[in-house]
Amino acid sequence: MIERFFFNILTDDVARSKSFYIELLDMHLHFDSDWFVILKPDEKSNVEFGIIDQNSPVAPDSVQRVAGGIYPTFVVKDANVIHTRAVDLGTKILEAPTDMFYGQRRLLVGDPNGFTVDISSPTATL
C-alpha cells in the first residue's frame, strides 16, 4: 500500500524554484539541500512537492529533459489572491483566473523552469 506520494519537478536552479513556490503559494520547507527540496502546505500535511536538481545522479536519465503532458495542480482557497500575488512577483501569467465548466476557477502560470502550473479554487459545491 502507498504510504507516501509526492510530485517532483527538475530544475537547473533549486534555490530559484524553491523561492518561487514558497513566495507564490506560501509553501513551507520540509526538507532542504542544495540538490533536493521538499515543500508542504504545512508541517502536518501529507501533500509534498519535490524540487530536484536536474543534474543530480538521483534524477533518472529518462526524465532529464523537459517533460511534456504533465502539470502540477494546486487547489487553493482563492485563485484570485494567488493571481494578484503572481502579478506582484512578476510571474508569467499563462491564463488569468477563469471559471471552468467543472466548478473550478483556474489560473495558469509559468514557473521558472518552463512548467505550466495550474492553481485552482472551487467555484461550486461538487
Secondary structure, DSSP 4 states (H G I P E B T S, - for coil): -----EEEEEES-HHHHHHHHHHHH--EEEEE-SSEEEEESSTT-S-EEEEEETTSTTS-GGGSS---S---EEE-S-HHHHHHHHHHHTPEEEEEEEE-TTSEEEEEEE-TTS-EEEEEEESS--
